Amino acid sequence: MSTPTVLDADGHVMEPMAAFSHLPDDQQVRSIRDDHGLDHVLVGEQEIMTVSLGLIATPGSDMSDLANSPTVDETHRGGTDPVARLVDMDLEGIDLAVLYPTLGLNFWAIDDAATAVVLARAYNDWLAGYCAAAPERLFGAAMLPLQDPEAAVAELRRAHDELGFPAAFIRPNPCRGRTIVHPAHEPVWAAAEELGVAIGIHEGSSFAIETLGLDRKPMNPMVLHAVSHAFEQMMACAQLITSGVLERHPGLRVAFLEAGGGWAPYWVWRLDEQVHGFGGFSPEMKLTPSEYFARQCWVSFEIDEPTLPVLLPHIGEDRVIWGSDYPHHDATFPGAVKELRDVIAPLTAAQQAKVLGENAAALYQLTI
């Protein structure tokens, strides 16, 4: 029997500031460290991120340990250096990885649309160079500047046609006051369906982006991180289904990433239940929410979620993927794949192969 392919459906890079150094001063990305060990990341004069960059890109870090906050230059090498990453992938037993940003998750906050477009293009070019170290193993998820939907479509096409990216990502949060299902974004969904590009929905805790839970005071970063990831994904899932996006684009493939997967069975059941009394508010839905989910959605479990084997039948064994989150602070390294194998040990060999890589390969349309 052949060994199952292991495909990391949600790895990260740590893009260097130098990736944007060729841009005009008012579009460059820079950071200023304060006396508490926090890095204030700015684009021009707009602050888009406040965090310890050294901690966020070092596996196993305690994000509250600012007294021992490393600098951005001291982060885990594999986030910036693809050769170092490949060594770590071999150590872990990861065959392929689809890559998402770190700094770039916060470009969603940028007010100026023209700047967002330029930064997305620069990021995608840098990521293509990173993946070029091993194009058969490393794959990029394109950044889409939804601040300008027309430009986002153009960048999606460029990333697919010229850079060879199999995926693109958006955040579930509102962007410039528009939710992801705003009519202005319809061309983006149409282009993704036409090109066969998977869309990864990826959250990230932020003080600069409209985020569920940010309004609750006193704000606790631990609570915000726990709430924002799961609840924003639940909202995005509900909106994409009930607004008719998945009905209008039956070939669109969507993955909900880095929020665990335990929410999915409850949420799909909850949405199905709401159809009986409130379905008239979603006239475009021709199927039940659970049917749309089964047809077009994937969900990423954390490697240590003990409910994965139990919930697999309720989600559908073809719809569960996993992500390492490497090299972020909450990544397990080394040992992620071993921990995942321990969790999925109760599953059949065929089911394990699906979770380890086959399902993600179907999502991203990669040959394994």
Secondary structure, 3 states (H helix, E strand, C coil): CCCCCCEEEEEECCCCHHHHCCCCHHHCEEEEECCCCCEEEEECCEEEEEECHHHHCCCCCCCCCHHHCCCHHHCCHHHCCHHHHHHHHHHHCCCEEEEECCHHHHHHHCCCHHHHHHHHHHHHHHHHHHHCCCCCCEEEEEECCCCCHHHHHHHHHHHHHCCCCCEEEECCCCECCECCCCHHHHHHHHHHHHHCCEEEEECCCCCCCCCCCCCCCCCCHHHHHHHHHHHHHHHHHHHHHHCCHHHHCCCCCEEEECCCCCHHHHHHHHHHHHHHHHHHHCCCCCCCHHHHHHHHEEEEECCCCCCHHHHHHHHCCCCEEECCCCCCCCCCCCCHHHHHHHHCCCCCHHHHHHHHHHHHHHHHCCCC
